[in-house]
Amino acid sequence: MDPLYRMYVALRARLLQRRRIRWFLVEARRRVYAIWAVWGRLIGFCPCCSVRSIQEAPAMVESAADSGTRAPAAQPIKSLEELSDRTLLLSPKHEFLKSSVPLTVNFRSKRPQLLVCHDFKGGYQEDKWVQGKEGMEGYVLWHWHLVDVFVYFSHSLVTIPPPGWINAAHKHGVPVLGTFITEWAHGASVCRSLLASAEICCMYASRLAELAFEFGFDGWLINIENEVDMKDLPRLHLFVQHLRQCMQSQSPNPLVIWYDAVTEEGRLDWQNCLNEKNRFFFGDSDGLFTNYSWSEYMAESSANVAGERAPEVYMGVDVFGRNTFGGGGWNCNKALKVARKAKVSAALFAPGWVFETNQPPSFEVAQTRWWKTIQDCWPVGRFSPMRLPFFTDFNRGCGARVSVEGNVVSTQPWFNLSCQNMQPILKVTAQPQNSLEVNMSHEAAYGGGSCLRISGSEDTLGLVLLYESYVPVKGNRFHVSHSVLELDNLNICLALHVQMDSSRFLVLLADEEAFIDVPPNLQSCVVKRSEPISESSGMWLVRKHILELGACTITQIHAAVYSHELDVQKLMSLFEDNDNQITSKLSTQENNFLNKVLLGHLRISTEPEHDRDLPKIVFEGCQSEWTQLSETSKSVSLTLRWGLLQSHVSNGNCQWVQYHVYVTKDEDSRGSSSVSRSDPEFLGVAVSQAFVVQDLLVPNSCNTLNFHVQAHCACGLPGVLSPACSVDVSRSTHQDWGSGSDPSQLLLSEHAV
């Protein structure tokens, strides 16, 4: 063995022995990393995994603390035995870990791609809770329009993406990959078992493909970061090839990406590019994710070696800046510019750096600024949305409250990535300049927990680009609705950029009473007034439009903002300026503009809202666990399960993707034989047809619990609240109650039919 390599192995072992101590000594960790960075340049090792392992300690402690909870949580597979035995697929958790949103639009493009590898505090943090968690704290990504591939990463053997990330990415047309990783001495032992025979390695590959199919994600990042015996290399190639074949048999556009670590000789030797030592693994897979210590020459040489497959080479960029080209952090754009020039793709590793390092002044502002540097050098290359129906309530997956169609149903802060809906681009063009600003706000919500807040001066006129779209409208008619909350002297109307045959024009969707000045000779703009009767939903005003334009394509969706009267001639000049420039002003901070307006939701569909079928839900029963807390109260934990009596099938391909769960409590009225029923209490959101109710507080005066489910479809329309699934509390006796006891089965006194 090379003496230099033996020295590296010894230093690595010493690092692992002392990592607990260094976890507490932050300054010492920086100095250790500095030494490792110099050493890495000499031998070309990957500093990412060794240094990140120090940061995983908090995640491991949290996982141990959470291991006893009954709330469903995403989790990795940590051994080959669990993988081969299909332990997770056969467990009761299986039904909760499935995603609910399929990837319906994803065309493999020949342009350079931007891959985002989510390595956040070791993985499985707030995002692991399938039904969400209390509190708004958690990492959220909302710049999906820049992302082509999303990888969920941890250092466990098999990393299965939580359904929240899969659902959020799929709504934006982004495929999601899990990670299969082996590392260091233990990884070498795992590989010997994995590659023991052709039959065994193909079996494990089939198991990985089965996991992707069952849980609804789209492929795998394969990261073999240890020495592999020469005799096992043919079976390693077979493992990757068979995995790719299995994925292709069950998905139209699967991805299997190989990480640059092991060479053709089986040595752990990071190449930082595509070359003769790793090109055969590149041939087995759909792409190569390179290590981070590359140069401009390596990017160009990788493109030359790949030839027509150059966009399938992802040059790694570690956002934490550990021995990475460009330095990472706020300088990631330097590496991306070089990759773009070489016509290869790029892979951003750990963009949660913005959150983890508490970049000032706040996560909201810092995240927007950081992604602005990415957008300036890596332009948007795909359209979103691309089909109807289209719906967004600008929900980011967290909020200070929960709203449904403008009505607040819960005042508890929450975090649930499955609730995120399609996020806007938010490019601003205004006159005068800097007179208009756009931010996401949690102060109110039409649906979910957030809305779009637009602020401006008294004389502002502006366009906010919400979406770069390519939505073909095949019928003669389509419906558009949106909700607004006008707080001050600022008005808003939607503006659709439409292409019909060879002509392009702007359709302004204005309020019936809006003041709009349209020159008679202006042919490139059409004004459509809203229906005579607008609806009120809570504080929100819902405007609805019916457009009969014939066959056309919606290519852009804007919000037009003005103070008093809308001057269409000036608006069209702004639209042309926005159309011709590369970038527009993007809001990254809040000014004290007095005039504000809130945009709550946007829906475009070929079907009128009132014609949609609503599902009928049948409860399938469950069992309950009771705990006596005091003389006046107790708690219950149970799992609700239900099915749809009538499937929802519509011409708009809209499907039920979420279920809101509520409970009402029946109590005996004092001094009366009558029973009073409480208002519905919001319990949470399910993405599967099951929901765990945990430690629900029940007063002793309550005699019946009534659970209700409300289905929500992908176009944002809620179904009716189901009839009750009732639990007869009086049938349980005090002597049966105890900590964790299970004295009674759930009594269903009423089913939804």
N, C-alpha and C positions, 0 to 999 in steps of 0.2 A: 504494500500500500504506500502511496506517495506520502513522504514525511509531512509535507505541508497539509495534506488532507487529514492525517492523523492528529495533527495539532488542532485543526479546526474541530474535529469530532470531540477532542478533549475539552476544548473551550465551550462547545455546545452543551456537553454534559454538565459542566460546571454552571453554565447559565441556568439550566433547568433545575439544578439542585438549589439554587439561591433565588429563584424567581419570586417566592413569597416575601422574602425580605425586601427585594428591590421594588415590589409592588407598593410598599409603603414609602419608599424613598424615591420620590419623583425626580429629584435633581440627580440622584445617582443613576437612575434609569437613563437620563439624557446622556450622561457621560459614557455609560456602557454602550449605548447605541452609537455614539461617535466612534468608539474604538471598533465596534462591529462594522460600521460603514466602511472604514479604511480597510479592514480585513476582507470585507466582501469584494472590494475592488480588485484585490489581489487574486482571489480564487473564484470570483463570479457566483457566489452563493446568493440565495434569495433571503434578504433580511426580513421580509414581511412576516413570515410565520413565526420566526423566533422572537421578534420584538412584540408582535401582537399577542403572543401567548401570555405575556405579563399582564396585558389589559383584560384577559378573560377571567381573572379571578372573581370579580364581582358577579359575572354572569353565572359562574359555577355555584357560588354561594346561593344566589337567588333560586336557581333550579332546584337545589336541595331543599330549600325552604318551601318551595311550591309543590313538592312532589306529593304531598298528601291531599291536595285540594281536589274537589270533585268537578270544578269548572273545566270544561274541555279546553285543552291547550295543545297547540302544535308542538311536535317534538321530533328530534332526529332519530335515526337508527344507529346504534353504536357498535354493533358487532355483525360479523358475517352470519352467525347463528340466527340472530333476529331477522336478518334479510332472507335467508334460505327458508326459515320456518314460517315466513309471512306473518310474523307476530303482530305487527301493527295492523295489517289488513284484516286479521281475524279478531282484533280487539274491539270492545264496545266503542272506543274513540273513533273508529274508522268512519262512521257516518258523519261525524262533525268536521272532519278534516278535508272533506271534499269541497272544491270550489264550486260556485254556482253560475259563473259567467264564462261561457266558452269563448275561445279566440276565433271570432268569425271573420275578421279581416286582417290578413297579414300576407303581403306579397313579398317574396324573397327578391330583393333588389340587387342590382349589380353595382350600385353606388357604395361608397364607404359607409360603414355602419358605426354607430356609437353604442357600445355595450356598457352597462352599469352593473358592477359587481357589488352587491350590498353586504359589506362586512361591518356590522355595527355592534360593538361591545361583545363580540363572540356569538351574536345571533340569538334569536328567540327571547327578545326582550318584551316590551309592551305589545309588540305585534303578534305574539304567540297566542294571546287570548282570543279564541275563535268567536266568542260572543261579545268581544270588546271588554273594556275595563273602565272603572270609574276614574275621573280626572282626565284632563286634556293632554298631559305630558306624554310625549312620544315622538319619534322621528317620522316625518311625513315627507313624501316626495310629490311635488305637483308640476314638475317640468317634463311631463311625459312626452310632449311633442318633440323633444330633442332626443329621446331614448328609443333605440331600435331593439335592444335585447336587454332583459333584466335577469341577473343571476342572484339567487339567494345563497349566501355562503356562511359556513361555520366550519370549525375544525373537527366536527364529528364525522364518522365514516360516511354516513348517508344523510345529507341535509335535504329535507323535504320542505319546500316553501310553504309558509302558513297561508291558509286560504285567503286572508285579507289582501296579501300582496298579489296573489294570482288574480283575484277579482278586480282589484284596482288597475293592474296592468292590462288585463284583457279588455276592460272597458275603453282603454286608449289604443287598442290594437297592438299591444306589445307582448311578445312571447316571454315566458318565464322558464328559467332553467333551475333545477336543483344541482347539488354538488356531490360528487363521489370523490373522497380524498383519502389517501394513505400517506403517512408522514414518518420519516426517520426510522429508527430501529424497529419500533412496533409496526410501522407501516410495511416494512420489508417482510416481517413475519406474516402479516395479513395477506400480502401479495403472494407469498408461497402457498397459502391455503386457497386463495382466489384462483390461482393459475395452476392448481395441482393436476388438472387434466382438461382436455378440450370440452368434455361434457360438463364439468363443474363450472368453468369460466362462462360457458354459454348459459348455464342455468342462472348464474348470478346476473348476467346481462339481461336475461328475460325478466328476472325479478325487478330490476330497475325500470325496465320499460313498463311493467305492470303497475308499479307505483305511480309513474307519470300518468298513465291512462286512468287509474282509479281516482287519483286526487286532482286531475285536470290541469297539469302543467305540461310543458312543451319540449322538454329535453334535459340534457345533463352537461355540466362542466366536469370533465374527468381530470383530476389533479393527482397524479402519481408522483409524490415528492420523496422518494427513497430509492435506494439501489434495487435493481431487479436482476435476478440471476439470468445469465445469458441463455440458459436452456429454457427459461420461461418466457422469453421475449416473443416467440411465435404465438403463444397463447395469449399474451397481452394484446397483440395485434388482433387476434381472433375475438377477444373480449370486446374491443372497441367496435370492430366491424359488425359483430352480431348485435350489439346494443343498437347500433345505427339501423340495422335491418329491421329489428323488432319495432323501433320507434317509427320507421317509415311505413310499416304495415298497419299502424293504428292511427296515424296522424298525417295530414296532408303536407305540413311544413315543419317537420321536427328538426331539432338542432342538437348535435353532439359536438362539443368543442373541447379540444385537447389543450391542456396547460403545458407550457414549455418548461420542463424540468428534467425528465429522463431522456437520454439519448438512445440511438440505435444500438449502442454497446451495453445498455442497461445501467450506465453511470448516471449519478445525480449531478448534472452539469448544465446549469441554466445557460441557454444560448443567447437569449435576449433578442432573437430574430428567427426567421425561417431560413434554414440552411440544410446542408446534406445530413447533418446529424439528427434532425427531427422531421424531415420532410415526409418520411413514410408514415409517421403518425398523423401528419397533416392530410395525407392521402386517405387514411382510414376514417377521418372525421369530416365535419362540416366547417371546421375552422381551427385556427391556432391562436391561443391567448398567450402572448409572449411575456417573459419576465420584464422587469422595469428598468434595467440598467442598459438601455440601448442608446444608440446615437443616430444622428441624421443619416449617416451612411448605412446603418443597419436597417432603417426603415426603407430606404431605397433598394437595398439589396434584397430585402424580403419581398418587395413588389416584383423584382426581376425573377426571383426563384418561383414565386407563385404564378406569374403570368396572368392568365385570365381570371385566376382565383385571388388576385391581390386584395379585393375587398373582404376576403375571408381570413385575412391576417389581422388580428386585433393587437395593436401595440399597447402593452400594459402601461398604465400611468397610476402610480400610487399617490392618492390625494394627500396622504400623510407625509409624503416627500421622502420616504426612506430609500435612499440610494436610487432615486428615480430620475429619469431624464426630464429636465425642465424645473425640477425642484418641488413639484407638487403644490399643495395649498392654493394660494391665489395666482400661482404661475402655471397651473395645469394647461392653460391655453397655449403656452409655448410649445408643449409637446404635441398638442392636438394640431397646431398649425403645420408642424413638420410632417405628421402622419397624413394630414389632408393633402399636403403638397406631393407626398409620395404616392397618393391614391390608394392608401391602405386604410383599414379601419382602426379604431381606438377602443380601449377598454379602461374605463375609470374605476379604480379599485377604492372602495370605502369613501364615497362622497358624503357619508354621514359625519366626516371630519368637521364640517361646519357646526353640527350640533354637539359632537363630543368635545370639541375644544372651546365651546362657548364663544364663538366669534362675535365681536361687538357690531352694532349696539344691541341687537336681538336676533334670535334665530330667523324670524320672518324676514327681516331686512337683509341679514347676511346671506341667507340662502338665495334670495332673489338676486342679490349682487353677484354672488359666485356663479350662479347659472347664467347670468347675463354675460360674464366673460366667456363662458362656453358657447353660448348662442352666437356671439360676435364672430367666432372663428369656425363654428361648426353649424352651418345654416340648416334650417328645417328641411328635411328631404322627403317627408311623406305627409299625406293629408289625413285629417281627422276632424269631424266624422266622415264616413264614406257610405253610409246607408241610412235608410229610414226604418223605423222611427228613431228620432234622436231626442235625447232628454238630458238635461243637466240642471241641478240646483246649486252648482258650484261648491258642493259639499267636499271638504278636504279629508274627511274621515275622522274629524274631532270637532268638539264644540262645547259651548257653555250651557247648552240646552238642546232639546230635541223638538223639532217642529215637523208637522205633517200638514201640507197644504196651507201653510200660514198660521196654523194653530199650535201653540206650545203644548206638548204632551208630557214633557219632563223638564225640570229645571236643574237636573244633575249634570255636571260636566262629564264628558265621556270621550273615549278613544276607540275607534273601530274602523280599520282600513277597508273593510268590505263595504262600508257605506260611502266611500269616496266615489264621486261621479266625475264625468269628464271635465278636466281642468282647462281654463282658457289660456290663450297666449298672452294677452294684455299688452299689446303694442299701441302706443298712444301717439296720435298726431293732433295738434291743437293750434288754434289761433285766438289770441296771441300765444306765443310759445310759453311753455311752463305754466299755462293757466289751467291745466287739467291734470288730475291725478287719479289713479285707480289702485285700489287695494282690496284684498280679501278681508272681510269683517265677520266677527262673531257676535256683533251687537244685536243682530236679528237674523232670522232665517225663514225662508218660505218652506224649505224642506231640509231636514238634517240639522246641521249646526252652523252654517255660514252662508254668506251672500256676497255679492259684488258691490263694493262701495265706490261711487264715483264722486269726486269732489272737484269743484271748480270756482273760478272767480265770477264776478257778476256779468262780465261781458264775454264769457268763454264760448267757443264753438269748437267741437272736437269729434274725432272718430276714435273709437277703441276697437282694435281688431281682436275679436274673441276667438275665431277659429279659421284656419286655412283648411277648407273642406273640398271634397269632391263627391257631392251627393246627387246622383241622378234621380230625377223625378219623372217617373214614366207615365203616371196618370195625368188627367187634365186638371185635377184639383188636389191641393194639399192644405193642411191646417197648421197654423202657427199660433202659439200662445206664449205669453211671458207675464211675469208679475213684477210690479214696481212699488216702491215705497218712497214717495216724494217728501223728503223731510224739509226742504227749503226751496228757494227759488231756482230750481234746476230741473230741466226736463230731459226725457230720454225717449228715443224711439229706435226700434231695430232697423238695420239696413242690411239687406241681402244682396250680395253681388251675384248676378245670375247670368249664365251663358246660354244662349239659345241659337242653335245653328252657328252662324259666324258673328252674331252680334252679342255685345255685352252691355248690360245696363244695371242700374241700381234700383232696388225696390225698397222704398221707405214704408215701414209699418208704423203708422202714426195713430195717436189717439183721435177719437172722433171730433174732439173740440180743439185740437192743437192748432196753433197759428203757424202756417207754413206758406212761405212765399216761393212759388214755382214759376219761373219764367215760361211764357207760352211757347218759346222756340226751343226749349230744352227737351230733347228726345231721348237722352240717355238716362232718364230718371223717371220712375213711376211711383206715385204715392197711393198707398192703400190705407183707407181708414179702417179702424177696428169696427167690430160688430156693434150695433146700436146699444146693446146692453152689455156692459162690462160687469164682471163679477167681483165681489169683495170676499176675501178670505182672510179672516183676522184683520190685521192692519193693512194687508196687501191688496192692491188693485190688480186684477187679472184681466189682461187685454187679449182678445182673440181675433184672429184674422183668417179669412178663407181666401186663398189665392188660386185663381184659374188662369194659369200662364201657358198651359200646354206642356209638352215634353221639354224639359230644360235641365240644367245642372247648376246647383248652388255651389259656388267656388269660394266664397268668403262670407263670414257672418260678423257684422259690426254692431256696435252700439253708437248711435249718433246722439251727442249731448249738446244742449243749447240752453241759454238762459231765458229768453223771452220768445222771440220769433225765430223760426228756423229758416235761414237763408239758404235755399237749396243750391243756388249758384256757387256760393262760397264753399258749401259742403262738398260739392263735386270737385272743386279745385283741391280741397284737402284730400279727397279720395284719390285723385290722380297723383298727388305728391306722395301719399302713403304707398301707392301701387308701384311707384318708380324707385323709391329709396330702398337701400339694403336693410337698414334697421331704423326703428323709430325710438322715441324716448320711452323708456321703461321705468315705471315708478319703483323706487327703492326706498323711499322714506315718506313720512307723512308731513304735509304742510297744514297750516291752520286756515284752510279755505272754509268760508262760512256756508257756502251752498253745497248741499249733498243730496244724492239720490241713490237708492239701493235697488239693485236688480236681483230678483229672487230666484227665478228659474227661466228656462227656455225649453220649449217642446216643439218639434216639427214632426208631423205625421201625415200619412195619407188617409188616416181614419179619424172621424170625429170622436171626441173623447167619450161622449155619452153612448156610443154604440158598442163599446167594448164589453165583452163577456166578463163576468166576475166569477172566481172559482168558489166552489162549495167544499168546505173542509170537514173531514171526518177524523175525530180523535181516535187513536188506537189504544189508549190507556197506558198506565205506568204504575209505579209504586212509590210510596212516600216514606220519608224518614222524619220523625218528630223529635224535638228536643225541648224540654221544659226549661224556660229561662228564669221565670220568677212566678210569683203567685198571680200575676196579671197578664202574662204573655208567654208565648212559646214560639218556636220557629219550625219551619218545614222546608225540606229539600226534596225535590222530585224531578223526574225527567218527563217532559211532555213529548208525545210523538203524534203525528197526524199524517193524513194523506189527502190528496185532492180527488174529490169525487168526480169532478169534471175538469179535464185538461183545458188549458187556455191555448187555443190555436187561432191565429188571426192572420190576415193578409199582410200585416206589417211585421210578422215574425217576432212579435213581442212576447216575452216569456216571464214567468214569475221567478224573481231572483232573490227576494227578501221576504221575511215574515216578521212583523212586529207582534210582540207578545204582551198582553195586558192581563190584569187580574182585578176583579171586584170582590168585595167582602160583604157578606150578609150578616147583620147583627140584630139581635133582639132589641127592640126599643124599650126603654125603661117605662114600667107602668103600663105597658100596652102589649097586646098579643101580635101586633104587626111587626114586620121585619123591614129594616132599612138597608138599602144597598149603597155602598160607597161609589164614588166616581171611579172610572177605569184608571188603574195605576199602571204606568208604562214600566215593563220589566226589562226589555232589551230587544235585540235584533238577532234573528237566526238566518243563516244562509242555507241550511239544510232543513228538512222537515222534522226537526227535533230541537228541543231547547231544555237546558238544565236550569231549573229554578233552585237557587242556593240560599239557604238561611233566610227565607222570607218571614218577616216578623208578623205574627198572628196574635191579636188580643184574645183573651179568654172569652170575651163577649161574642166573638165571631163564631157562627155555627156552620157557615158554608163559604168555601172559596170557589170563585167562578173564573176560569181561565178562558181567554179569548185570543184568537190569532187573526191578524189582518195581513193578507198577502199584498205585496207590492210588485208591480211588473217593471220590466226594464225601461219602459217609457215613462216611469215616474207616477203612474196612476195607482192609488191604493184600491184594493178590493173592499168589500163590506166586512165589518167586524163579525167574526163567526159567532154563532150561538155558543153558549157556555159549555165548557167541560168542567163539571162541578165536583168538588171534594167535600164530602160530608164530615166536617170537623167533629160533630157531636158523636160520631160513631167510634171515635178513639177515646180511650179512658186514661185518666191521669196516671194510674199505676203502670201503664204500658210505656209511658214516656220516659226516656232517659237519653243520655248522651249517645248519639249515634244509633239508637234503637230503630227497629223497623217493625212496629207492631201492627200496622194496618195497610191494607192494599188501597190504592186509589179507587174511590167509589164514583163511577160515572153515572150521575143521575140524569144527565141530558147529553145527547150527542148532536153535533151539527150534521144536518142532512141536506 
